[in-house]
Protein backbone atom coordinates (compact mmCIF):
# COMPACT_ATOMS: atom_id res chain seq x y z
CA UNK A 1 0.00 0.00 0.00
CA UNK A 2 1.17 3.46 -0.87
CA UNK A 3 1.27 6.23 1.73
CA UNK A 4 -0.87 9.29 1.06
CA UNK A 5 0.75 12.71 1.07
CA UNK A 6 -0.38 15.47 3.43
CA UNK A 7 -2.53 17.30 0.86
CA UNK A 8 -4.32 14.09 -0.15
CA UNK A 9 -5.03 13.26 3.48
CA UNK A 10 -6.39 16.75 4.18
CA UNK A 11 -8.58 16.65 1.10
CA UNK A 12 -9.96 13.20 1.92
CA UNK A 13 -10.69 14.20 5.53
CA UNK A 14 -12.86 17.11 4.40
CA UNK A 15 -16.43 16.35 5.40
CA UNK A 16 -15.47 13.36 7.55
CA UNK A 17 -15.72 13.21 11.35
CA UNK A 18 -12.09 12.24 11.77
CA UNK A 19 -9.08 14.20 13.04
CA UNK A 20 -5.53 13.65 11.97
CA UNK A 21 -3.06 12.86 14.73
CA UNK A 22 0.36 12.33 13.19
CA UNK A 23 0.33 9.11 11.19
CA UNK A 24 -3.19 8.21 12.37
CA UNK A 25 -6.74 9.47 12.07
CA UNK A 26 -9.07 9.37 15.06
CA UNK A 27 -12.82 9.56 15.49
CA UNK A 28 -14.65 9.79 18.81
CA UNK A 29 -18.26 8.63 18.59
CA UNK A 30 -20.79 8.95 21.39
CA UNK A 31 -23.89 6.79 21.67
CA UNK A 32 -26.73 6.85 24.18
CA UNK A 33 -25.46 4.06 26.42
CA UNK A 34 -23.06 1.14 26.58
CA UNK A 35 -25.33 -1.19 24.60
CA UNK A 36 -25.58 1.33 21.74
CA UNK A 37 -21.82 1.90 21.78
CA UNK A 38 -21.21 -1.84 21.66
CA UNK A 39 -23.66 -2.23 18.76
CA UNK A 40 -21.76 0.50 16.89
CA UNK A 41 -18.46 -1.30 17.55
CA UNK A 42 -19.96 -4.46 16.07
CA UNK A 43 -21.00 -2.54 12.94
CA UNK A 44 -17.48 -1.13 12.61
CA UNK A 45 -16.10 -4.63 13.11
CA UNK A 46 -18.18 -5.95 10.22
CA UNK A 47 -16.91 -3.17 7.94
CA UNK A 48 -13.33 -3.82 9.04
CA UNK A 49 -13.59 -7.56 8.46
CA UNK A 50 -15.06 -7.04 4.99
CA UNK A 51 -12.10 -4.81 4.10
CA UNK A 52 -9.46 -6.79 6.03
CA UNK A 53 -8.41 -3.48 7.58
CA UNK A 54 -8.91 -3.08 11.31
CA UNK A 55 -8.97 0.03 13.50
CA UNK A 56 -7.82 0.23 17.07
CA UNK A 57 -11.02 0.47 19.13
CA UNK A 58 -11.45 1.77 22.67
CA UNK A 59 -14.86 1.76 24.33
CA UNK A 60 -15.69 3.59 27.53
CA UNK A 61 -19.36 3.29 28.45
CA UNK A 62 -21.08 5.27 25.65
CA UNK A 63 -17.94 6.63 23.97
CA UNK A 64 -16.07 4.79 21.22
CA UNK A 65 -12.66 5.98 20.03
CA UNK A 66 -11.49 4.62 16.68
CA UNK A 67 -7.92 5.01 15.45
CA UNK A 68 -6.85 4.15 11.92
CA UNK A 69 -3.44 3.78 10.33
CA UNK A 70 -1.85 1.25 8.01
CA UNK A 71 0.84 -0.25 10.23
CA UNK A 72 2.47 -2.18 7.40
CA UNK A 73 2.91 1.02 5.37
CA UNK A 74 3.93 3.19 8.31
CA UNK A 75 1.16 5.77 7.94
CA UNK A 76 -2.08 6.63 6.22
CA UNK A 77 -3.25 4.97 3.01
CA UNK A 78 -6.42 4.78 0.93
CA UNK A 79 -7.52 1.85 3.11
CA UNK A 80 -7.69 4.14 6.15
CA UNK A 81 -9.64 6.91 4.47
CA UNK A 82 -11.98 4.46 2.74
CA UNK A 83 -12.81 2.75 6.05
CA UNK A 84 -13.23 6.15 7.76
CA UNK A 85 -15.80 7.18 5.17
CA UNK A 86 -17.64 3.87 5.55
CA UNK A 87 -17.73 4.26 9.34
CA UNK A 88 -19.10 7.79 9.00
CA UNK A 89 -21.84 6.45 6.73
CA UNK A 90 -23.06 4.34 9.66
CA UNK A 91 -24.30 7.58 11.21
Secondary structure, 3 states (H helix, E strand, C coil): CCCCCHHHHHHHHCCCCCEEECCEEEEEEECCCHHHHHHHHHHHHHHHHHHCCCCEEEEECCEEEEEECECCCCECCHHHHHHHHHHHHCC
